[in-house]
Amino acid sequence: MDNKLFGLTFAAVFGLALFVFGATNAGAYAVDNWLFPTEEFGDNTYIGTTDVSNMEVESAKMMFAGQSETWRADAELQVTYQDAMATYPLENAEILLDETVRNAETGSQNSFVFQLSTDTTRAFLADHFPVAAFSEEDVEAINGKLETALQGGQKKTQVAISDDSLSVAREKVADIVFPTLFSSLDSATVIDALNGIQLAPGSQFSFLEFIAELPLTSVSDGELTQIASAVYGALLQTNFLVDERSIGSQVPASIPLGQEAAINRQLGIDFVFTNPNSSSFTLNMSKTSDSLNASISGYPFLYAYAIGITEETDIQPRLIKQYSAFVMSGNQVKEKGQLGKRLNVIRTILEDDEPLEVETVSNDFYPPVHRVEVYPLTQPAAPEAAVPVAGEPEFIDANGDGIHDGTATTPIAGQPDFVDANGDGIHDDPTKAPTSGQPGFIDANGDGVHDVPATTDPTKNLDKTDENLVYDKGGNLVTE
């Protein structure tokens, strides 16, 4: 066979083989893609938090089937109703993998499809939230809400079920009455405006912002404080959050201790609180001639809230003395004074009358009002004339005793005028009669007083010597 024939034969055989090989592969491709196509997710495809991009649907389904048991063992579903939280049992929770992968859209974020037992949900609600009477429609709706919450496939999921869509009966959850006296008509305007307002889920309420929209002209900050304090007293019986609250400078006369919420418009002192629940509440207010009532209504709470006071201490006022030229005698009370107070306000959370937790609400301090008394101004004593001493121009010492002449002094031992007849070491006073036991003492009549000799002529002025001086019973000289 020549070379030309060989080449043609080889080319024919190679071409036939290539044709058969291509036809075979093309057929397989056609079978796989046209007759029995394989499903596969595209780029940027997620189911839950798992990336399934470019993964075959069946492979993804098998992968999730292996993970479902692990998820069920580790996952936690926390359910909140009003002020209580409980963990839902996931033992019977089922991941519907066929629906999950069938509903997944390529190139996007997708969710798992869960199925929970309605019977399990009903028993769970009755066991953990017995204060609420859930209807069958409520149970079905809550079951669907729990299934939706689980779709993200997270290990820990939280869901609140007490929104306003429930048919649970609303009731009064807080109620308080304060003794009050109002003098302005605007106080009634504020109370009427507050009566019936809705406190939406998660909303914040500012007292100053609320009254800024009202046509007020004469209401005082003291009256506004009484109204805000009544609202605050009611809120303390709930799980509401107090964002801003102040007290006055003196112990309030009509507001119970620990329940004051002071308002001062000029200083911007406000009362602000937040409804942390998933449901709305209604605030109601009313007044009589001598009292103010505040109440809050909504879905019932699981827990009860009791307010108490601990470490209450009286702080005594001080006495402050002031002096004034307008007070002539005695004293005037300018300020009577008032005791101060220091106290801790606590709130006890109870379940079935059993305390679960005690929390500190506030530490209130009221400084005392000091007593102020006003006294007259005292006249300063006239300064005594200075006695000249040796060496000064005015010093005169004619008797040479070293003392300025004319100075009233009592001689001492060793000085020329010193006389000590009784030997007691003290200069004898010539105006004093001797007493019992002293030299010269005479008591003939036994009356305990030194006897004075009688004069022969009582009408004549006699020189007052020791013999004719007259003394009283105290020993003092009596002048004629």
C-alpha positions as CSV (number, residue, x, y, z in Angstrom):
1,M,0.0,0.0,0.0
2,D,1.4,3.3,-1.0
3,N,1.7,6.2,1.3
4,K,-1.2,8.1,-0.3
5,L,-3.7,5.2,0.2
6,F,-2.5,4.8,3.8
7,G,-3.1,8.4,4.6
8,L,-6.6,8.4,3.2
9,T,-7.5,5.2,5.1
10,F,-6.1,6.6,8.4
11,A,-8.0,9.8,8.0
12,A,-11.2,8.0,7.3
13,V,-10.8,5.7,10.3
14,F,-9.9,8.7,12.6
15,G,-12.8,10.8,11.4
16,L,-15.2,7.9,12.0
17,A,-13.9,7.4,15.5
18,L,-14.1,11.1,16.2
19,F,-17.7,11.2,14.9
20,V,-18.7,8.2,17.1
21,F,-17.1,9.7,20.2
22,G,-18.7,13.1,19.6
23,A,-22.1,11.6,18.9
24,T,-21.8,9.5,22.1
25,N,-20.9,12.4,24.3
26,A,-23.5,14.6,22.7
27,G,-26.1,12.0,23.3
28,A,-25.2,11.8,26.9
29,Y,-25.2,15.5,27.3
30,A,-28.6,15.6,25.6
31,V,-29.9,12.9,27.9
32,D,-28.6,14.7,31.0
33,N,-29.7,18.2,30.0
34,W,-32.7,17.7,27.7
35,L,-34.3,14.4,28.8
36,F,-33.1,14.1,32.5
37,P,-31.8,17.6,33.5
38,T,-29.9,17.9,36.9
39,E,-31.1,20.9,39.0
40,E,-28.5,23.1,40.4
41,F,-28.5,26.4,42.4
42,G,-26.8,29.4,40.8
43,D,-24.3,31.9,42.3
44,N,-25.1,33.8,45.5
45,T,-27.8,31.4,46.6
46,Y,-28.4,30.9,50.4
47,I,-30.9,28.9,52.4
48,G,-30.9,30.2,55.9
49,T,-27.3,31.1,56.6
50,T,-25.9,28.2,54.4
51,D,-24.3,29.0,51.0
52,V,-25.7,26.5,48.4
53,S,-24.3,28.3,45.3
54,N,-23.6,26.0,42.4
55,M,-24.8,23.0,44.5
56,E,-27.2,20.4,43.1
57,V,-30.6,20.6,44.6
58,E,-30.5,16.9,45.7
59,S,-27.1,17.4,47.3
60,A,-28.3,20.4,49.2
61,K,-31.4,18.5,50.4
62,M,-29.2,15.6,51.6
63,M,-26.9,18.1,53.4
64,F,-29.8,19.7,55.3
65,A,-31.2,16.3,56.1
66,G,-28.0,15.5,58.0
67,Q,-28.0,18.8,59.8
68,S,-31.7,18.9,60.9
69,E,-31.2,16.6,63.9
70,T,-28.2,18.6,65.0
71,W,-30.2,21.9,64.7
72,R,-33.1,20.5,66.6
73,A,-30.9,19.5,69.5
74,D,-29.0,22.8,69.7
75,A,-31.7,25.3,68.6
76,E,-33.6,27.5,71.1
77,L,-36.9,29.3,70.5
78,Q,-37.7,31.9,73.2
79,V,-41.3,33.1,73.2
80,T,-42.3,36.4,75.0
81,Y,-45.8,37.2,76.1
82,Q,-46.1,40.7,77.8
83,D,-43.6,40.5,80.8
84,A,-42.8,36.8,80.6
85,M,-40.6,34.6,78.5
86,A,-40.5,30.8,78.1
87,T,-38.6,28.4,75.9
88,Y,-40.7,26.5,73.3
89,P,-40.1,22.7,73.0
90,L,-38.6,21.9,69.6
91,E,-38.5,18.2,69.9
92,N,-41.4,17.8,67.5
93,A,-40.4,20.7,65.2
94,E,-40.0,19.5,61.6
95,I,-38.0,21.0,58.7
96,L,-39.8,20.4,55.5
97,L,-36.8,19.9,53.2
98,D,-38.8,19.2,50.0
99,E,-40.7,22.5,50.4
100,T,-37.5,24.3,51.4
101,V,-35.5,23.4,48.3
102,R,-38.5,23.6,46.0
103,N,-39.3,27.1,47.1
104,A,-35.7,28.3,47.1
105,E,-34.9,30.8,44.4
106,T,-31.5,30.8,42.8
107,G,-29.3,33.9,43.4
108,S,-31.2,35.1,46.5
109,Q,-31.6,34.6,50.3
110,N,-34.1,31.8,51.1
111,S,-35.7,30.5,54.2
112,F,-36.4,27.1,55.7
113,V,-39.9,25.8,55.9
114,F,-40.8,24.6,59.4
115,Q,-43.8,22.8,60.7
116,L,-44.9,22.9,64.4
117,S,-47.6,21.0,66.1
118,T,-50.7,23.1,67.0
119,D,-51.3,20.8,69.9
120,T,-47.8,21.4,71.2
121,T,-48.3,25.1,70.8
122,R,-51.6,25.1,72.6
123,A,-50.2,23.1,75.6
124,F,-47.2,25.4,75.7
125,L,-49.3,28.5,75.9
126,A,-51.6,27.1,78.6
127,D,-48.6,26.0,80.7
128,H,-46.4,29.1,80.6
129,F,-48.9,31.9,80.1
130,P,-52.1,30.9,82.0
131,V,-53.3,34.5,82.6
132,A,-54.3,34.8,79.0
133,A,-57.3,33.0,77.6
134,F,-56.1,32.2,74.0
135,S,-58.8,31.3,71.5
136,E,-58.3,28.6,68.9
137,E,-57.8,31.4,66.3
138,D,-55.1,32.8,68.6
139,V,-53.3,29.5,68.9
140,E,-53.3,29.0,65.1
141,A,-52.0,32.5,64.5
142,I,-49.3,32.1,67.2
143,N,-48.3,28.7,65.8
144,G,-47.8,30.3,62.3
145,K,-45.8,33.1,63.9
146,L,-43.5,30.7,65.6
147,E,-42.9,28.8,62.3
148,T,-42.1,32.0,60.5
149,A,-39.7,33.0,63.2
150,L,-37.8,29.8,62.8
151,Q,-37.3,30.3,59.0
152,G,-33.9,31.9,59.4
153,G,-32.5,28.6,60.8
154,Q,-30.7,30.4,63.6
155,K,-29.6,28.5,66.7
156,K,-31.4,31.1,69.0
157,T,-34.6,32.7,67.9
158,Q,-36.8,35.2,69.9
159,V,-40.4,36.0,69.1
160,A,-43.0,38.1,70.8
161,I,-46.6,36.8,70.5
162,S,-48.6,39.4,72.4
163,D,-49.4,41.9,69.7
164,D,-52.7,43.7,69.3
165,S,-54.0,41.0,66.9
166,L,-54.9,38.6,69.8
167,S,-58.4,38.2,71.0
168,V,-57.3,38.0,74.6
169,A,-59.6,40.1,76.9
170,R,-58.0,43.4,78.1
171,E,-58.2,44.3,81.8
172,K,-57.1,46.9,84.3
173,V,-53.4,46.0,85.1
174,A,-52.7,49.1,87.3
175,D,-54.8,51.3,89.5
176,I,-54.0,54.1,92.0
177,V,-55.7,56.9,93.8
178,F,-53.9,60.0,95.2
179,P,-55.5,62.6,97.5
180,T,-55.3,65.9,95.6
181,L,-56.7,69.4,95.5
182,F,-56.8,71.5,92.3
183,S,-57.5,75.2,92.1
184,S,-57.1,75.9,88.4
185,L,-59.5,74.9,85.6
186,D,-56.6,73.9,83.4
187,S,-55.8,71.0,85.6
188,A,-59.1,69.4,84.5
189,T,-58.0,70.1,80.9
190,V,-54.8,68.1,81.3
191,I,-56.6,65.2,83.1
192,D,-59.3,65.1,80.4
193,A,-56.7,65.1,77.7
194,L,-54.8,62.2,79.3
195,N,-57.9,60.1,79.9
196,G,-58.1,57.4,77.2
197,I,-54.8,57.9,75.4
198,Q,-53.2,54.9,73.8
199,L,-49.7,53.9,74.7
200,A,-48.6,52.1,71.6
201,P,-46.1,49.1,71.6
202,G,-42.5,50.3,72.0
203,S,-43.6,54.0,72.1
204,Q,-42.2,56.7,74.4
205,F,-44.3,59.3,76.2
206,S,-43.1,62.7,77.3
207,F,-45.3,64.6,79.7
208,L,-44.0,68.1,78.7
209,E,-44.4,67.3,75.0
210,F,-47.9,66.2,75.6
211,I,-49.1,69.3,77.5
212,A,-47.3,71.6,75.1
213,E,-50.1,70.8,72.6
214,L,-52.8,71.8,75.1
215,P,-54.3,75.3,75.5
216,L,-53.1,75.9,79.1
217,T,-53.0,79.3,80.8
218,S,-53.2,79.0,84.5
219,V,-52.2,75.5,85.6
220,S,-49.2,75.5,88.1
221,D,-46.2,73.2,88.1
222,G,-47.4,71.9,91.4
223,E,-50.7,70.7,89.9
224,L,-48.9,69.2,86.9
225,T,-46.6,67.4,89.4
226,Q,-49.6,65.8,91.1
227,I,-51.0,64.6,87.8
228,A,-47.7,63.2,86.5
229,S,-47.1,61.6,89.9
230,A,-50.4,59.7,89.7
231,V,-49.4,58.4,86.3
232,Y,-46.0,57.4,87.7
233,G,-47.6,55.6,90.6
234,A,-49.7,53.5,88.2
235,L,-46.7,52.7,86.0
236,L,-44.8,51.4,89.0
237,Q,-47.4,48.5,89.0
238,T,-46.3,47.4,85.5
239,N,-43.2,46.5,83.6
240,F,-43.1,50.0,81.9
241,L,-39.7,51.6,81.6
242,V,-39.1,55.0,83.2
243,D,-36.7,57.0,81.1
244,E,-36.8,60.4,83.0
245,R,-38.1,61.2,86.4
246,S,-37.3,63.8,89.1
247,I,-38.4,64.8,92.6
248,G,-38.9,68.2,94.2
249,S,-36.8,69.9,96.8
250,Q,-39.2,69.2,99.7
251,V,-41.1,66.2,101.0
252,P,-44.5,66.3,99.2
253,A,-47.5,66.9,101.3
254,S,-50.1,64.9,99.4
255,I,-48.1,62.5,97.1
256,P,-47.0,59.2,98.7
257,L,-43.3,58.9,99.3
258,G,-41.4,57.3,96.4
259,Q,-44.1,58.1,93.9
260,E,-43.4,61.7,93.0
261,A,-42.7,62.8,89.5
262,A,-41.9,66.5,89.5
263,I,-42.6,68.8,86.6
264,N,-40.9,72.2,86.1
265,R,-41.6,73.7,82.7
266,Q,-39.1,76.6,83.1
267,L,-36.2,74.2,83.9
268,G,-37.4,71.6,81.5
269,I,-37.9,68.9,84.2
270,D,-40.0,66.2,82.4
271,F,-41.5,62.8,83.1
272,V,-40.8,60.3,80.3
273,F,-41.6,56.6,80.1
274,T,-41.7,53.8,77.5
275,N,-44.1,50.9,76.8
276,P,-41.7,47.9,76.2
277,N,-44.4,45.5,75.3
278,S,-45.6,44.3,71.9
279,S,-49.2,45.3,72.7
280,S,-50.8,48.7,73.3
281,F,-52.2,49.9,76.6
282,T,-54.8,52.6,77.6
283,L,-54.2,55.2,80.2
284,N,-57.4,56.4,82.1
285,M,-57.6,59.3,84.5
286,S,-60.4,60.8,86.5
287,K,-60.8,63.2,89.5
288,T,-63.2,64.0,92.3
289,S,-63.2,66.9,94.6
290,D,-60.4,65.6,96.7
291,S,-58.7,62.7,94.8
292,L,-57.2,61.8,91.5
293,N,-57.4,58.3,89.9
294,A,-55.0,56.8,87.3
295,S,-55.3,53.4,85.8
296,I,-53.8,51.4,82.9
297,S,-55.6,48.7,80.9
298,G,-54.3,46.1,78.5
299,Y,-53.5,42.4,78.1
300,P,-53.0,40.9,81.6
301,F,-49.4,40.5,82.9
302,L,-48.1,37.2,84.1
303,Y,-46.4,38.9,87.1
304,A,-47.6,41.3,89.8
305,Y,-45.6,44.3,90.9
306,A,-45.5,45.6,94.5
307,I,-43.9,48.9,95.5
308,G,-42.2,49.3,98.8
309,I,-39.8,51.6,100.7
310,T,-36.7,50.6,102.6
311,E,-34.1,52.5,104.7
312,E,-36.3,55.5,105.3
313,T,-34.4,58.0,107.4
314,D,-35.5,61.4,108.8
315,I,-33.0,64.2,108.5
316,Q,-33.3,66.8,111.2
317,P,-33.2,70.5,110.3
318,R,-30.7,72.9,111.8
319,L,-31.5,76.1,113.7
320,I,-30.3,79.2,111.8
321,K,-30.2,82.5,113.8
322,Q,-30.4,85.8,112.0
323,Y,-30.2,89.3,113.4
324,S,-32.2,92.3,112.3
325,A,-32.6,95.9,113.4
326,F,-36.4,95.6,112.8
327,V,-36.7,93.1,115.7
328,M,-36.7,95.0,119.0
329,S,-37.0,92.1,121.5
330,G,-37.4,88.4,121.7
331,N,-37.2,86.5,118.4
332,Q,-39.4,86.0,115.3
333,V,-39.7,82.6,113.4
334,K,-39.0,83.3,109.8
335,E,-39.1,79.6,108.7
336,K,-40.6,76.8,110.9
337,G,-38.4,74.2,109.2
338,Q,-39.2,70.7,107.9
339,L,-37.7,67.3,108.2
340,G,-35.7,65.9,105.3
341,K,-36.0,62.3,104.1
342,R,-33.8,59.7,102.6
343,L,-35.4,56.5,101.2
344,N,-35.0,53.7,98.8
345,V,-37.9,52.7,96.5
346,I,-38.0,49.0,95.6
347,R,-40.3,46.9,93.4
348,T,-41.0,43.3,94.1
349,I,-41.9,41.1,91.1
350,L,-44.3,38.3,92.2
351,E,-45.7,35.2,90.6
352,D,-48.7,33.6,92.3
353,D,-47.9,35.8,95.3
354,E,-44.4,34.4,95.5
355,P,-41.5,36.9,95.2
356,L,-39.2,36.2,92.2
357,E,-37.1,39.3,92.1
358,V,-36.6,42.6,94.0
359,E,-35.3,45.6,92.1
360,T,-34.3,49.1,93.2
361,V,-36.5,51.7,91.5
362,S,-34.9,54.9,92.9
363,N,-33.0,56.4,95.7
364,D,-34.9,59.6,96.8
365,F,-33.4,62.3,98.9
366,Y,-35.2,65.4,100.2
367,P,-33.0,67.9,102.1
368,P,-34.4,69.3,105.3
369,V,-35.8,72.9,105.4
370,H,-33.8,74.6,108.2
371,R,-35.6,76.5,111.0
372,V,-34.8,80.3,110.8
373,E,-35.2,82.6,113.8
374,V,-34.6,86.3,113.7
375,Y,-33.2,88.1,116.8
376,P,-32.7,91.8,117.6
377,L,-29.3,93.5,117.1
378,T,-27.3,93.7,120.4
379,Q,-25.8,97.1,121.5
380,P,-22.1,96.8,121.9
381,A,-20.8,97.6,125.4
382,A,-19.1,101.0,125.8
383,P,-15.3,100.6,125.9
384,E,-13.8,101.1,129.3
385,A,-11.4,104.1,129.6
386,A,-7.9,103.0,129.5
387,V,-5.9,103.4,132.7
388,P,-2.6,105.2,132.1
389,V,0.5,103.3,133.0
390,A,3.9,104.5,134.1
391,G,5.6,106.4,131.3
392,E,2.4,107.7,129.7
393,P,1.7,111.5,129.9
394,E,-1.5,111.1,131.9
395,F,0.1,108.8,134.5
396,I,0.0,110.4,138.0
397,D,1.4,108.6,141.1
398,A,1.6,111.0,144.0
399,N,1.5,108.2,146.6
400,G,4.3,106.3,144.9
401,D,2.5,103.0,144.9
402,G,3.2,102.4,141.2
403,I,-0.5,102.7,140.3
404,H,-2.2,105.7,138.6
405,D,-3.9,107.8,141.2
406,G,-7.7,107.5,141.0
407,T,-7.6,103.9,139.8
408,A,-10.1,101.8,141.8
409,T,-7.9,99.0,143.1
410,T,-7.8,96.9,146.1
411,P,-4.5,97.1,148.0
412,I,-2.5,93.9,148.2
413,A,-0.1,92.7,150.9
414,G,2.9,94.9,151.0
415,Q,1.2,98.1,149.8
416,P,0.9,101.1,152.2
417,D,-3.0,100.9,152.4
418,F,-3.2,97.2,153.0
419,V,-5.2,96.3,156.2
420,D,-5.7,92.7,157.3
421,A,-7.1,92.7,160.8
422,N,-8.5,89.2,160.6
423,G,-5.4,87.7,159.1
424,D,-7.1,86.1,156.1
425,G,-4.6,87.5,153.6
426,I,-7.2,89.8,152.0
427,H,-7.5,93.5,152.4
428,D,-10.3,94.3,154.9
429,D,-13.3,96.2,153.4
430,P,-14.2,99.0,155.9
431,T,-17.8,98.9,154.7
432,K,-18.2,95.3,155.7
433,A,-19.1,94.3,159.3
434,P,-17.1,91.4,160.8
435,T,-18.8,88.0,160.6
436,S,-18.9,85.2,163.0
437,G,-15.4,83.9,163.7
438,Q,-13.7,87.1,162.6
439,P,-11.8,89.5,165.1
440,G,-14.2,92.2,166.5
441,F,-17.3,90.1,165.9
442,I,-19.9,90.8,168.7
443,D,-23.3,89.1,168.9
444,A,-24.8,89.8,172.3
445,N,-28.4,89.2,171.2
446,G,-27.6,85.9,169.4
447,D,-29.1,86.9,166.1
448,G,-26.0,85.9,164.1
449,V,-25.3,89.6,163.1
450,H,-22.5,91.7,164.4
451,D,-23.9,94.1,167.1
452,V,-23.4,97.8,166.6
453,P,-23.0,100.0,169.7
454,A,-25.9,102.4,170.2
455,T,-25.3,106.1,170.0
456,T,-26.2,108.4,172.9
457,D,-27.9,111.0,170.7
458,P,-29.7,109.3,167.7
459,T,-30.5,112.7,166.2
460,K,-26.9,113.6,165.8
461,N,-24.7,112.6,162.8
462,L,-21.9,110.6,164.3
463,D,-18.7,109.7,162.5
464,K,-19.2,106.2,161.1
465,T,-16.4,104.3,162.8
466,D,-16.3,100.6,163.6
467,E,-18.3,101.4,166.8
468,N,-21.2,103.3,165.3
469,L,-21.7,101.9,161.8
470,V,-25.0,100.2,160.9
471,Y,-25.2,97.0,158.8
472,D,-28.1,94.9,157.5
473,K,-28.3,91.1,158.0
474,G,-26.3,90.6,154.8
475,G,-23.4,92.5,156.3
476,N,-23.8,95.6,154.1
477,L,-23.4,99.1,155.4
478,V,-26.7,100.9,155.9
479,T,-26.6,104.7,155.4
480,E,-28.7,107.1,157.4
